[in-house]
Amino acid sequence: MAKQTAPKIKMNWKYVIIFGLWGAAWNIIWGVYNNYMPVFWQSGNPNYNVLGASTAVGFGMGAFVTGLIMSIDNLSNAILGPVFGAISDRARSRKPLVVLFGLLTATFYALLPLGFLSIPADKSGQFNSLMLPFVLTVGFAFLMILSWSVALNAESGLRYSIIPSAIRTQVYSYGAVFGGLGFVLTFTMSNLFYKIHPGFPFWIGAGFLLLCVILYQFFIVEPAGATLAADENVEAAGLKGIASGWNLLSGEQKKNIFTIAFTKFLIWFGVAGLETFASSYVVNNLGLDESKAGMLIAIYFLGYLFMAIPAGYISAKIGRKTMLKIACVAFIVAGLTQYFLHSLTLMYFVLVIAGAANSTTDVMIQPMIADVATLKKIMGVVLGIGSSMVTLASILAVPFWGAVIQSLNNDFSILWIGMAIFPTLGFLLVSTLGKEVGEAKAATAEEANW
């Protein structure tokens, strides 16, 4: 009897582009937010802007309080991501949640500058006189973050209920390219708009997200029965029923999902500190001007973009788990090489390798989690767990590495050892997965023209 082959699956470029633009919007919005909001929180503080390079006005806060405020978005996603993902699984349709809360995110993001732009120049740094601008800024920021937490997790669930298993890594790889380009555009273009008017980068980001919302509304078709709303075996909605979708998974599936998610946690924990302290390493260990750091960021993202698409297609040949292991080895080699040689020239190559390894892990993780769960109706909660683990790594890694560096008399080279140690742990952890766990499933005839 002849062996049946799976039907050849076609790439739905309309969906690929819309999903990719959504990821780019996410990166543009947070790139601008993380780049400029710390300036407005701290401007006016006598210990900030001591060289007078900035003309921005602000609330005069210290770096510690600013750090706490800037961590709210990460805390929100880490804690509320799985909750909002589970809620989206219980909705009759995820698409209205994506559209409504995407629209609210764009609206609150556009309103956010109204707070800090209302600070009078002669009141800059006088916090007690800036209660109204402060309340407006914090209020719009909080509402924007909350809305985005809902939209992000509902969109992830919707996306993976549409994309067939056989092609998830390839689609995600294109999304990674769009997302990387979003970061590059933010770093290269936002400053030009900021010089014209401080509110422009925010308003342009809001407009870009609004465009994505419109595209979702008119061009994305949600599959029928893609949520738990009509499932008679699931508890009724409410706080008690939030975990009902998660309870449909077997114990083995739950263990595998956490294994994959924690693998990414370990990898990112080892890399996140370097992303924060790269400029400090250049200054303190290589004895060079901090302006070199900007070039290093660009080199890193070149590596990220270079590998994003090939990673998806190579994994289709050799497997996602094997690709994840290769990425871990690349991190280990890059980290040990830079730690022992301390060469700026060599560091460019090291960062290309690290960027390529990071895009590989990004492209593998969420499709692997989705294919362990298998049930499209609970994609929101399982992908929310994967996303929250990455965010949790970002929250914990930076203060951890800061404390380690301080205990070693500001020896920032320890960051490269971290890039070797934690991906090693990730390699060992992912090796415990079964052979077919997280791998792509063959396409069905129904999925061939998704």
KEPA-173722 format. One record per residue (C-alpha): residue number from 1; residue in one letter; chain; x, y, z. Coordinates in nm, 4 decimals, decimal comma. Example, Ala and Ser with C-alpha at 12.3 -4.5 7.8 and 13.67 -1.06 7.14 Angstrom:
[r 1 "A" "A" [1,2300 -0,4500 0,7800]]
[r 2 "S" "A" [1,3670 -0,1060 0,7140]]
***
This chain:
[r 1 "M" "A" [0,0000 0,0000 0,0000]]
[r 2 "A" "A" [0,1430 0,3366 -0,1048]]
[r 3 "K" "A" [0,2324 0,5761 0,1748]]
[r 4 "Q" "A" [0,0084 0,8806 0,1853]]
[r 5 "T" "A" [0,1844 1,2150 0,1923]]
[r 6 "A" "A" [0,0515 1,5236 0,3657]]
[r 7 "P" "A" [-0,0941 1,7863 0,1318]]
[r 8 "K" "A" [0,1342 2,0735 0,0413]]
[r 9 "I" "A" [0,0375 2,3768 0,2444]]
[r 10 "K" "A" [0,0284 2,7247 0,0917]]
[r 11 "M" "A" [0,1456 3,0419 0,2607]]
[r 12 "N" "A" [-0,1403 3,2855 0,3200]]
[r 13 "W" "A" [0,0545 3,6050 0,2635]]
[r 14 "K" "A" [-0,2375 3,8305 0,3541]]
[r 15 "Y" "A" [-0,2479 3,6823 0,7035]]
[r 16 "V" "A" [0,1317 3,6683 0,7322]]
[r 17 "I" "A" [0,1579 4,0408 0,6575]]
[r 18 "I" "A" [-0,1210 4,1397 0,8983]]
[r 19 "F" "A" [0,0231 3,9255 1,1790]]
[r 20 "G" "A" [0,3671 4,0702 1,1059]]
[r 21 "L" "A" [0,2415 4,4293 1,1113]]
[r 22 "W" "A" [0,0768 4,3631 1,4472]]
[r 23 "G" "A" [0,4113 4,2505 1,5888]]
[r 24 "A" "A" [0,5835 4,5550 1,4386]]
[r 25 "A" "A" [0,3234 4,7846 1,5991]]
[r 26 "W" "A" [0,3922 4,6219 1,9353]]
[r 27 "N" "A" [0,7656 4,6872 1,9023]]
[r 28 "I" "A" [0,7219 5,0444 1,7790]]
[r 29 "I" "A" [0,4896 5,1324 2,0666]]
[r 30 "W" "A" [0,7084 4,9836 2,3381]]
[r 31 "G" "A" [1,0299 5,1012 2,1758]]
[r 32 "V" "A" [0,9089 5,4616 2,1903]]
[r 33 "Y" "A" [0,7587 5,4175 2,5375]]
[r 34 "N" "A" [1,0762 5,2698 2,6878]]
[r 35 "N" "A" [1,3025 5,5200 2,5112]]
[r 36 "Y" "A" [1,1277 5,8449 2,5981]]
[r 37 "M" "A" [0,9129 5,7966 2,9094]]
[r 38 "P" "A" [1,2138 5,7622 3,1461]]
[r 39 "V" "A" [1,3262 6,1042 3,0223]]
[r 40 "F" "A" [0,9944 6,2682 3,1186]]
[r 41 "W" "A" [0,9766 6,0929 3,4543]]
[r 42 "Q" "A" [1,3286 6,2137 3,5499]]
[r 43 "S" "A" [1,3676 6,5530 3,3781]]
[r 44 "G" "A" [1,3793 6,8381 3,6263]]
[r 45 "N" "A" [1,5675 6,6298 3,8828]]
[r 46 "P" "A" [1,8925 6,8155 3,9679]]
[r 47 "N" "A" [2,0843 6,4860 3,9472]]
[r 48 "Y" "A" [1,9553 6,4169 3,5973]]
[r 49 "N" "A" [2,0722 6,5804 3,2743]]
[r 50 "V" "A" [2,3740 6,7310 3,4540]]
[r 51 "L" "A" [2,5450 6,8058 3,1220]]
[r 52 "G" "A" [2,2404 6,9940 2,9914]]
[r 53 "A" "A" [2,2060 6,7856 2,6748]]
[r 54 "S" "A" [1,8273 6,7552 2,7025]]
[r 55 "T" "A" [1,5680 7,0330 2,6929]]
[r 56 "A" "A" [1,2800 6,8069 2,8074]]
[r 57 "V" "A" [1,0651 6,9008 3,1037]]
[r 58 "G" "A" [0,9485 6,6378 3,3500]]
[r 59 "F" "A" [0,8408 6,5263 3,6949]]
[r 60 "G" "A" [1,1853 6,5269 3,8609]]
[r 61 "M" "A" [1,1781 6,1671 3,9837]]
[r 62 "G" "A" [1,4807 5,9584 4,0742]]
[r 63 "A" "A" [1,6065 5,6586 3,8809]]
[r 64 "F" "A" [1,4713 5,4046 4,1319]]
[r 65 "V" "A" [1,1115 5,5320 4,1232]]
[r 66 "T" "A" [1,1360 5,5660 3,7468]]
[r 67 "G" "A" [1,2470 5,2032 3,7251]]
[r 68 "L" "A" [0,9474 5,0951 3,9316]]
[r 69 "I" "A" [0,7054 5,2845 3,7069]]
[r 70 "M" "A" [0,8680 5,1499 3,3914]]
[r 71 "S" "A" [0,8338 4,7926 3,5190]]
[r 72 "I" "A" [0,4534 4,8127 3,5411]]
[r 73 "D" "A" [0,4048 4,6911 3,1835]]
[r 74 "N" "A" [0,6234 4,3859 3,2462]]
[r 75 "L" "A" [0,4465 4,3052 3,5728]]
[r 76 "S" "A" [0,1101 4,3425 3,4011]]
[r 77 "N" "A" [0,1981 4,0969 3,1271]]
[r 78 "A" "A" [0,3646 3,8479 3,3623]]
[r 79 "I" "A" [0,0720 3,8383 3,6071]]
[r 80 "L" "A" [-0,2297 3,9149 3,3907]]
[r 81 "G" "A" [-0,1186 3,7602 3,0598]]
[r 82 "P" "A" [-0,2406 3,4068 3,1341]]
[r 83 "V" "A" [-0,5578 3,5463 3,2948]]
[r 84 "F" "A" [-0,6521 3,7575 2,9932]]
[r 85 "G" "A" [-0,5528 3,4697 2,7668]]
[r 86 "A" "A" [-0,7920 3,2404 2,9554]]
[r 87 "I" "A" [-1,0684 3,5009 2,9366]]
[r 88 "S" "A" [-1,0207 3,5278 2,5592]]
[r 89 "D" "A" [-1,0535 3,1480 2,5369]]
[r 90 "R" "A" [-1,3955 3,1746 2,7019]]
[r 91 "A" "A" [-1,5248 3,4543 2,4785]]
[r 92 "R" "A" [-1,7610 3,3686 2,1947]]
[r 93 "S" "A" [-1,5029 3,5212 1,9627]]
[r 94 "R" "A" [-1,1495 3,6505 2,0186]]
[r 95 "K" "A" [-1,1565 3,8897 1,7251]]
[r 96 "P" "A" [-1,3818 4,1540 1,8916]]
[r 97 "L" "A" [-1,1431 4,1567 2,1895]]
[r 98 "V" "A" [-0,8468 4,2133 1,9590]]
[r 99 "V" "A" [-1,0214 4,4922 1,7712]]
[r 100 "L" "A" [-1,1805 4,6671 2,0721]]
[r 101 "F" "A" [-0,8807 4,6574 2,3044]]
[r 102 "G" "A" [-0,6387 4,7249 2,0199]]
[r 103 "L" "A" [-0,8427 5,0384 1,9456]]
[r 104 "L" "A" [-0,8390 5,1359 2,3149]]
[r 105 "T" "A" [-0,4623 5,0812 2,3304]]
[r 106 "A" "A" [-0,4078 5,3117 2,0320]]
[r 107 "T" "A" [-0,6409 5,5726 2,1845]]
[r 108 "F" "A" [-0,4777 5,5792 2,5286]]
[r 109 "Y" "A" [-0,1307 5,5740 2,3721]]
[r 110 "A" "A" [-0,2214 5,8784 2,1620]]
[r 111 "L" "A" [-0,3539 6,0548 2,4741]]
[r 112 "L" "A" [-0,0468 5,9687 2,6846]]
[r 113 "P" "A" [0,1640 6,2718 2,5733]]
[r 114 "L" "A" [-0,1111 6,5113 2,6848]]
[r 115 "G" "A" [0,0028 6,4592 3,0431]]
[r 116 "F" "A" [0,3750 6,5324 3,0181]]
[r 117 "L" "A" [0,3240 6,7951 2,7458]]
[r 118 "S" "A" [0,1144 6,9993 2,9886]]
[r 119 "I" "A" [0,4113 7,0504 3,2250]]
[r 120 "P" "A" [0,5048 7,4224 3,2286]]
[r 121 "A" "A" [0,8742 7,4814 3,1676]]
[r 122 "D" "A" [0,9065 7,6835 3,4876]]
[r 123 "K" "A" [0,7518 7,3974 3,6902]]
[r 124 "S" "A" [0,9766 7,1204 3,5579]]
[r 125 "G" "A" [1,0866 6,8941 3,8427]]
[r 126 "Q" "A" [0,8456 7,0507 4,0935]]
[r 127 "F" "A" [0,6413 6,7362 4,1509]]
[r 128 "N" "A" [0,4034 6,8881 4,4066]]
[r 129 "S" "A" [0,2922 7,1401 4,1446]]
[r 130 "L" "A" [0,2408 6,8767 3,8755]]
[r 131 "M" "A" [-0,0390 6,6613 4,0173]]
[r 132 "L" "A" [-0,2716 6,6997 3,7176]]
[r 133 "P" "A" [-0,0063 6,6249 3,4519]]
[r 134 "F" "A" [0,1140 6,3321 3,6657]]
[r 135 "V" "A" [-0,2342 6,1830 3,7087]]
[r 136 "L" "A" [-0,3026 6,2196 3,3355]]
[r 137 "T" "A" [0,0281 6,0590 3,2365]]
[r 138 "V" "A" [0,0023 5,7692 3,4833]]
[r 139 "G" "A" [-0,3677 5,7203 3,4102]]
[r 140 "F" "A" [-0,3303 5,7007 3,0328]]
[r 141 "A" "A" [-0,0180 5,4816 3,0686]]
[r 142 "F" "A" [-0,2024 5,2391 3,2996]]
[r 143 "L" "A" [-0,5087 5,2187 3,0743]]
[r 144 "M" "A" [-0,2878 5,1697 2,7687]]
[r 145 "I" "A" [-0,0928 4,8872 2,9368]]
[r 146 "L" "A" [-0,4122 4,7179 3,0605]]
[r 147 "S" "A" [-0,5776 4,7397 2,7181]]
[r 148 "W" "A" [-0,2690 4,6068 2,5457]]
[r 149 "S" "A" [-0,2486 4,3109 2,7871]]
[r 150 "V" "A" [-0,5981 4,2068 2,6770]]
[r 151 "A" "A" [-0,5388 4,2695 2,3048]]
[r 152 "L" "A" [-0,1982 4,0982 2,3008]]
[r 153 "N" "A" [-0,3157 3,7711 2,4537]]
[r 154 "A" "A" [-0,6431 3,7595 2,2611]]
[r 155 "E" "A" [-0,4483 3,8169 1,9380]]
[r 156 "S" "A" [-0,2004 3,5381 2,0205]]
[r 157 "G" "A" [-0,4849 3,2959 2,0806]]
[r 158 "L" "A" [-0,6617 3,3996 1,7599]]
[r 159 "R" "A" [-0,3430 3,3834 1,5537]]
[r 160 "Y" "A" [-0,2550 3,0291 1,6582]]
[r 161 "S" "A" [-0,6115 2,9051 1,6160]]
[r 162 "I" "A" [-0,5793 3,0142 1,2503]]
[r 163 "I" "A" [-0,2224 2,9127 1,1561]]
[r 164 "P" "A" [-0,1887 2,5378 1,0820]]
[r 165 "S" "A" [0,0678 2,3498 1,2910]]
[r 166 "A" "A" [0,2749 2,2518 0,9877]]
[r 167 "I" "A" [0,3614 2,6116 0,9039]]
[r 168 "R" "A" [0,3580 2,7903 1,2429]]
[r 169 "T" "A" [0,7343 2,8351 1,2720]]
[r 170 "Q" "A" [0,7595 2,9727 0,9173]]
[r 171 "V" "A" [0,4797 3,2237 0,9788]]
[r 172 "Y" "A" [0,6314 3,3188 1,3143]]
[r 173 "S" "A" [0,9694 3,3695 1,1466]]
[r 174 "Y" "A" [0,8220 3,6299 0,9123]]
[r 175 "G" "A" [0,6563 3,7924 1,2110]]
[r 176 "A" "A" [0,9944 3,8120 1,3842]]
[r 177 "V" "A" [1,1341 3,9987 1,0830]]
[r 178 "F" "A" [0,8481 4,2499 1,0951]]
[r 179 "G" "A" [0,9002 4,2895 1,4680]]
[r 180 "G" "A" [1,2745 4,3412 1,4279]]
[r 181 "L" "A" [1,2140 4,6019 1,1596]]
[r 182 "G" "A" [0,9761 4,7749 1,3993]]
[r 183 "F" "A" [1,2572 4,8063 1,6533]]
[r 184 "V" "A" [1,5031 4,9271 1,3890]]
[r 185 "L" "A" [1,2592 5,1924 1,2673]]
[r 186 "T" "A" [1,2016 5,3036 1,6254]]
[r 187 "F" "A" [1,5736 5,3442 1,6974]]
[r 188 "T" "A" [1,6466 5,5200 1,3663]]
[r 189 "M" "A" [1,3370 5,7312 1,2944]]
[r 190 "S" "A" [1,1675 5,8214 1,6231]]
[r 191 "N" "A" [1,4357 6,0741 1,7164]]
[r 192 "L" "A" [1,3672 6,2690 1,3944]]
[r 193 "F" "A" [0,9969 6,2950 1,4788]]
[r 194 "Y" "A" [1,0741 6,3691 1,8438]]
[r 195 "K" "A" [1,2810 6,6718 1,7437]]
[r 196 "I" "A" [0,9848 6,8076 1,5473]]
[r 197 "H" "A" [0,7482 6,7545 1,8416]]
[r 198 "P" "A" [0,7834 6,5263 2,1493]]
[r 199 "G" "A" [0,4355 6,3851 2,0944]]
[r 200 "F" "A" [0,4894 6,2763 1,7316]]
[r 201 "P" "A" [0,6574 5,9378 1,8015]]
[r 202 "F" "A" [0,3639 5,8430 2,0243]]
[r 203 "W" "A" [0,0993 5,9597 1,7781]]
[r 204 "I" "A" [0,2663 5,7850 1,4844]]
[r 205 "G" "A" [0,2855 5,4620 1,6886]]
[r 206 "A" "A" [-0,0832 5,4945 1,7773]]
[r 207 "G" "A" [-0,1707 5,5513 1,4101]]
[r 208 "F" "A" [0,0276 5,2430 1,3065]]
[r 209 "L" "A" [-0,1547 5,0287 1,5618]]
[r 210 "L" "A" [-0,4888 5,1733 1,4463]]
[r 211 "L" "A" [-0,4034 5,0624 1,0921]]
[r 212 "C" "A" [-0,3396 4,7090 1,2220]]
[r 213 "V" "A" [-0,6735 4,7095 1,4040]]
[r 214 "I" "A" [-0,8527 4,8103 1,0830]]
[r 215 "L" "A" [-0,6761 4,5346 0,8888]]
[r 216 "Y" "A" [-0,7774 4,2817 1,1531]]
[r 217 "Q" "A" [-1,1385 4,3924 1,1414]]
[r 218 "F" "A" [-1,1794 4,3657 0,7657]]
[r 219 "F" "A" [-0,9392 4,0903 0,6571]]
[r 220 "I" "A" [-0,8957 3,8374 0,9414]]
[r 221 "V" "A" [-1,1607 3,5626 0,9532]]
[r 222 "E" "A" [-1,1847 3,3729 1,2808]]
[r 223 "P" "A" [-1,2537 2,9990 1,2472]]
[r 224 "A" "A" [-1,5866 2,8747 1,3769]]
[r 225 "G" "A" [-1,5773 2,7046 1,7172]]
[r 226 "A" "A" [-1,2289 2,8349 1,7973]]
[r 227 "T" "A" [-1,3095 2,9147 2,1637]]
[r 228 "L" "A" [-1,4589 2,7334 2,4617]]
[r 229 "A" "A" [-1,7817 2,9352 2,4652]]
[r 230 "A" "A" [-1,9982 2,6580 2,3194]]
[r 231 "D" "A" [-1,8205 2,3657 2,4903]]
[r 232 "E" "A" [-2,0636 2,1917 2,7250]]
[r 233 "N" "A" [-1,7792 2,0179 2,9114]]
[r 234 "V" "A" [-1,6338 2,3469 3,0325]]
[r 235 "E" "A" [-1,7387 2,5310 3,3477]]
[r 236 "A" "A" [-1,9466 2,8450 3,3205]]
[r 237 "A" "A" [-1,7737 3,1778 3,2847]]
[r 238 "G" "A" [-1,6550 3,3633 3,5909]]
[r 239 "L" "A" [-1,3473 3,3607 3,8110]]
[r 240 "K" "A" [-1,3979 2,9941 3,8969]]
[r 241 "G" "A" [-1,4185 2,9020 3,5309]]
[r 242 "I" "A" [-1,1086 3,0884 3,4137]]
[r 243 "A" "A" [-0,8864 2,7819 3,4581]]
[r 244 "S" "A" [-1,1366 2,5431 3,3009]]
[r 245 "G" "A" [-0,9644 2,5479 2,9626]]
[r 246 "W" "A" [-0,6256 2,4785 3,1200]]
[r 247 "N" "A" [-0,7797 2,1793 3,2974]]
[r 248 "L" "A" [-0,8603 2,0201 2,9613]]
[r 249 "L" "A" [-0,4888 1,9454 2,9206]]
[r 250 "S" "A" [-0,3331 1,6278 3,0499]]
[r 251 "G" "A" [-0,0673 1,6347 3,3189]]
[r 252 "E" "A" [0,1957 1,5452 3,0596]]
[r 253 "Q" "A" [0,0904 1,8339 2,8335]]
[r 254 "K" "A" [0,1057 2,0804 3,1227]]
[r 255 "K" "A" [0,4540 1,9572 3,2184]]
[r 256 "N" "A" [0,5785 1,9908 2,8602]]
[r 257 "I" "A" [0,4341 2,3420 2,8232]]
[r 258 "F" "A" [0,6115 2,4600 3,1385]]
[r 259 "T" "A" [0,9332 2,2857 3,0293]]
[r 260 "I" "A" [0,9349 2,4736 2,6983]]
[r 261 "A" "A" [0,8360 2,8044 2,8598]]
[r 262 "F" "A" [1,0986 2,7706 3,1332]]
[r 263 "T" "A" [1,3617 2,6873 2,8713]]
[r 264 "K" "A" [1,2997 3,0305 2,7189]]
[r 265 "F" "A" [1,3006 3,1813 3,0700]]
[r 266 "L" "A" [1,6502 3,0425 3,1340]]
[r 267 "I" "A" [1,7845 3,1528 2,7959]]
[r 268 "W" "A" [1,6443 3,5031 2,8280]]
[r 269 "F" "A" [1,7577 3,5334 3,1913]]
[r 270 "G" "A" [2,1125 3,4850 3,0700]]
[r 271 "V" "A" [2,0829 3,7408 2,7882]]
[r 272 "A" "A" [1,8562 4,0155 2,9281]]
[r 273 "G" "A" [2,1244 4,1593 3,1555]]
[r 274 "L" "A" [2,3594 4,2150 2,8624]]
[r 275 "E" "A" [2,0897 4,4008 2,6689]]
[r 276 "T" "A" [2,0625 4,6432 2,9608]]
[r 277 "F" "A" [2,4305 4,6771 3,0520]]
[r 278 "A" "A" [2,6025 4,6448 2,7106]]
[r 279 "S" "A" [2,6994 5,0134 2,7064]]
[r 280 "S" "A" [2,8385 4,9819 3,0604]]
[r 281 "Y" "A" [3,0519 4,6854 2,9511]]
[r 282 "V" "A" [3,1912 4,8905 2,6613]]
[r 283 "V" "A" [3,2858 5,1755 2,8946]]
[r 284 "N" "A" [3,4114 4,9810 3,1960]]
[r 285 "N" "A" [3,5736 4,6745 3,0409]]
[r 286 "L" "A" [3,6786 4,7888 2,6947]]
[r 287 "G" "A" [3,7577 5,1492 2,7898]]
[r 288 "L" "A" [3,5608 5,2991 2,5009]]
[r 289 "D" "A" [3,3039 5,5753 2,4634]]
[r 290 "E" "A" [2,9416 5,4815 2,5335]]
[r 291 "S" "A" [2,8423 5,6000 2,1846]]
[r 292 "K" "A" [2,9695 5,2615 2,0610]]
[r 293 "A" "A" [2,6672 5,0988 2,2287]]
[r 294 "G" "A" [2,4268 5,2275 1,9640]]
[r 295 "M" "A" [2,6228 5,0510 1,6928]]
[r 296 "L" "A" [2,6263 4,7346 1,9020]]
[r 297 "I" "A" [2,2452 4,7380 1,9255]]
[r 298 "A" "A" [2,2219 4,7728 1,5482]]
[r 299 "I" "A" [2,4666 4,4827 1,4958]]
[r 300 "Y" "A" [2,2652 4,2658 1,7343]]
[r 301 "F" "A" [1,9410 4,3302 1,5445]]
[r 302 "L" "A" [2,1110 4,2595 1,2126]]
[r 303 "G" "A" [2,1864 3,9123 1,3445]]
[r 304 "Y" "A" [1,8301 3,8819 1,4698]]
[r 305 "L" "A" [1,6822 3,9752 1,1314]]
[r 306 "F" "A" [1,9329 3,7663 0,9375]]
[r 307 "M" "A" [1,8305 3,4397 1,1052]]
[r 308 "A" "A" [1,4583 3,4923 1,1655]]
[r 309 "I" "A" [1,3263 3,3545 0,8346]]
[r 310 "P" "A" [1,5864 3,0754 0,7833]]
[r 311 "A" "A" [1,5195 2,9499 1,1379]]
[r 312 "G" "A" [1,1567 2,8762 1,0534]]
[r 313 "Y" "A" [1,2376 2,6856 0,7366]]
[r 314 "I" "A" [1,5364 2,4956 0,8777]]
[r 315 "S" "A" [1,3286 2,3778 1,1738]]
[r 316 "A" "A" [1,0810 2,2275 0,9282]]
[r 317 "K" "A" [1,3663 2,0010 0,8120]]
[r 318 "I" "A" [1,5510 1,9155 1,1335]]
[r 319 "G" "A" [1,2909 1,9851 1,4036]]
[r 320 "R" "A" [1,2152 2,2700 1,6419]]
[r 321 "K" "A" [1,3811 2,1099 1,9442]]
[r 322 "T" "A" [1,7054 2,0600 1,7509]]
[r 323 "M" "A" [1,6989 2,4245 1,6396]]
[r 324 "L" "A" [1,6450 2,5346 1,9987]]
[r 325 "K" "A" [1,9467 2,3307 2,1076]]
[r 326 "I" "A" [2,1594 2,4828 1,8303]]
[r 327 "A" "A" [2,0575 2,8319 1,9473]]
[r 328 "C" "A" [2,1636 2,7442 2,3043]]
[r 329 "V" "A" [2,5029 2,6252 2,1807]]
[r 330 "A" "A" [2,5433 2,9479 1,9797]]
[r 331 "F" "A" [2,4794 3,1537 2,2951]]
[r 332 "I" "A" [2,7309 2,9454 2,4911]]
[r 333 "V" "A" [3,0053 2,9807 2,2285]]
[r 334 "A" "A" [2,9403 3,3556 2,1866]]
[r 335 "G" "A" [2,9425 3,4208 2,5614]]
[r 336 "L" "A" [3,2607 3,2278 2,6374]]
[r 337 "T" "A" [3,4419 3,3735 2,3356]]
[r 338 "Q" "A" [3,3808 3,7347 2,4367]]
[r 339 "Y" "A" [3,4482 3,6694 2,8047]]
[r 340 "F" "A" [3,7955 3,5290 2,7433]]
[r 341 "L" "A" [3,9034 3,7557 2,4539]]
[r 342 "H" "A" [3,7430 4,0956 2,5360]]
[r 343 "S" "A" [3,7776 4,2255 2,1803]]
[r 344 "L" "A" [3,5544 4,5011 2,0408]]
[r 345 "T" "A" [3,6135 4,3817 1,6843]]
[r 346 "L" "A" [3,5263 4,0257 1,7784]]
[r 347 "M" "A" [3,2272 4,1509 1,9750]]
[r 348 "Y" "A" [3,0545 4,2546 1,6515]]
[r 349 "F" "A" [3,0620 3,8922 1,5336]]
[r 350 "V" "A" [2,9598 3,7696 1,8783]]
[r 351 "L" "A" [2,6532 3,9970 1,8775]]
[r 352 "V" "A" [2,5520 3,8827 1,5292]]
[r 353 "I" "A" [2,5615 3,5243 1,6576]]
[r 354 "A" "A" [2,3701 3,6187 1,9741]]
[r 355 "G" "A" [2,1061 3,8069 1,7736]]
[r 356 "A" "A" [2,0656 3,5105 1,5377]]
[r 357 "A" "A" [2,0368 3,2725 1,8340]]
[r 358 "N" "A" [1,7771 3,4912 2,0009]]
[r 359 "S" "A" [1,5577 3,5127 1,6898]]
[r 360 "T" "A" [1,5813 3,1334 1,6611]]
[r 361 "T" "A" [1,4542 3,0854 2,0167]]
[r 362 "D" "A" [1,1763 3,3397 1,9587]]
[r 363 "V" "A" [1,0636 3,1618 1,6424]]
[r 364 "M" "A" [1,0624 2,8177 1,8089]]
[r 365 "I" "A" [0,9058 2,8703 2,1521]]
[r 366 "Q" "A" [0,5456 2,9837 2,0912]]
[r 367 "P" "A" [0,4813 2,7353 1,8043]]
[r 368 "M" "A" [0,6201 2,4572 2,0244]]
[r 369 "I" "A" [0,3873 2,5516 2,3099]]
[r 370 "A" "A" [0,0917 2,5772 2,0719]]
[r 371 "D" "A" [0,1593 2,2302 1,9304]]
[r 372 "V" "A" [0,1844 2,0738 2,2752]]
[r 373 "A" "A" [-0,1582 2,2129 2,3645]]
[r 374 "T" "A" [-0,3105 2,1074 2,0271]]
[r 375 "L" "A" [-0,6549 2,2422 2,1274]]
[r 376 "K" "A" [-0,7163 2,5664 1,9398]]
[r 377 "K" "A" [-0,9824 2,6644 2,1935]]
[r 378 "I" "A" [-0,7275 2,7186 2,4731]]
[r 379 "M" "A" [-0,4495 2,8922 2,2802]]
[r 380 "G" "A" [-0,5014 3,2126 2,4785]]
[r 381 "V" "A" [-0,4108 3,0708 2,8183]]
[r 382 "V" "A" [-0,1222 2,8450 2,7068]]
[r 383 "L" "A" [0,0436 3,1158 2,4982]]
[r 384 "G" "A" [-0,0161 3,3644 2,7806]]
[r 385 "I" "A" [0,1912 3,1383 3,0053]]
[r 386 "G" "A" [0,4742 3,1310 2,7515]]
[r 387 "S" "A" [0,4682 3,5080 2,7164]]
[r 388 "S" "A" [0,4562 3,5661 3,0923]]
[r 389 "M" "A" [0,7643 3,3486 3,1504]]
[r 390 "V" "A" [0,9694 3,5602 2,9095]]
[r 391 "T" "A" [0,8467 3,8791 3,0761]]
[r 392 "L" "A" [0,9233 3,7378 3,4208]]
[r 393 "A" "A" [1,2799 3,6711 3,3075]]
[r 394 "S" "A" [1,3124 4,0378 3,2054]]
[r 395 "I" "A" [1,1802 4,1526 3,5431]]
[r 396 "L" "A" [1,4165 3,9353 3,7472]]
[r 397 "A" "A" [1,7303 3,9307 3,5318]]
[r 398 "V" "A" [1,8230 4,2996 3,5287]]
[r 399 "P" "A" [1,8291 4,3550 3,9087]]
[r 400 "F" "A" [1,9960 4,0137 3,9541]]
[r 401 "W" "A" [2,2810 4,0941 3,7161]]
[r 402 "G" "A" [2,3045 4,4452 3,8586]]
[r 403 "A" "A" [2,3596 4,2992 4,2067]]
[r 404 "V" "A" [2,6163 4,0472 4,0773]]
[r 405 "I" "A" [2,8083 4,3185 3,8887]]
[r 406 "Q" "A" [2,8099 4,5451 4,1932]]
[r 407 "S" "A" [2,9408 4,2611 4,4136]]
[r 408 "L" "A" [3,2280 4,2109 4,1642]]
[r 409 "N" "A" [3,3372 4,5779 4,1770]]
[r 410 "N" "A" [3,1598 4,6677 3,8523]]
[r 411 "D" "A" [3,3117 4,3902 3,6438]]
[r 412 "F" "A" [3,0530 4,3852 3,3636]]
[r 413 "S" "A" [3,2282 4,1010 3,1824]]
[r 414 "I" "A" [3,0412 3,8546 3,4062]]
[r 415 "L" "A" [2,7438 3,9123 3,1758]]
[r 416 "W" "A" [2,9111 3,7005 2,9089]]
[r 417 "I" "A" [2,9442 3,4126 3,1545]]
[r 418 "G" "A" [2,5706 3,4498 3,2178]]
[r 419 "M" "A" [2,5121 3,4162 2,8434]]
[r 420 "A" "A" [2,6924 3,0818 2,8618]]
[r 421 "I" "A" [2,5586 2,9399 3,1901]]
[r 422 "F" "A" [2,1845 2,9914 3,1553]]
[r 423 "P" "A" [2,1508 2,8748 2,7923]]
[r 424 "T" "A" [2,3442 2,5650 2,9057]]
[r 425 "L" "A" [2,0691 2,5033 3,1611]]
[r 426 "G" "A" [1,8128 2,5689 2,8862]]
[r 427 "F" "A" [1,9850 2,3125 2,6633]]
[r 428 "L" "A" [1,9713 2,0499 2,9374]]
[r 429 "L" "A" [1,6068 2,1256 3,0136]]
[r 430 "V" "A" [1,4802 2,1105 2,6547]]
[r 431 "S" "A" [1,6706 1,7826 2,6121]]
[r 432 "T" "A" [1,4289 1,6205 2,8575]]
[r 433 "L" "A" [1,1375 1,6606 2,6124]]
[r 434 "G" "A" [1,0154 1,3602 2,4198]]
[r 435 "K" "A" [1,1086 1,3200 2,0539]]
[r 436 "E" "A" [0,7885 1,4575 1,8992]]
[r 437 "V" "A" [0,6949 1,7043 2,1728]]
[r 438 "G" "A" [0,6386 2,0524 2,0305]]
[r 439 "E" "A" [0,7107 1,9490 1,6733]]
[r 440 "A" "A" [0,4968 2,0530 1,3764]]
[r 441 "K" "A" [0,2033 1,8320 1,2798]]
[r 442 "A" "A" [0,1407 1,7328 0,9180]]
[r 443 "A" "A" [-0,1129 1,9509 0,7372]]
[r 444 "T" "A" [-0,4621 1,8187 0,6735]]
[r 445 "A" "A" [-0,6459 1,8680 0,3456]]
[r 446 "E" "A" [-0,8627 2,1299 0,5179]]
[r 447 "E" "A" [-0,5550 2,3302 0,6248]]
[r 448 "A" "A" [-0,3813 2,3247 0,2871]]
[r 449 "N" "A" [-0,5502 2,6528 0,1845]]
[r 450 "W" "A" [-0,5704 2,8228 0,5215]]
***
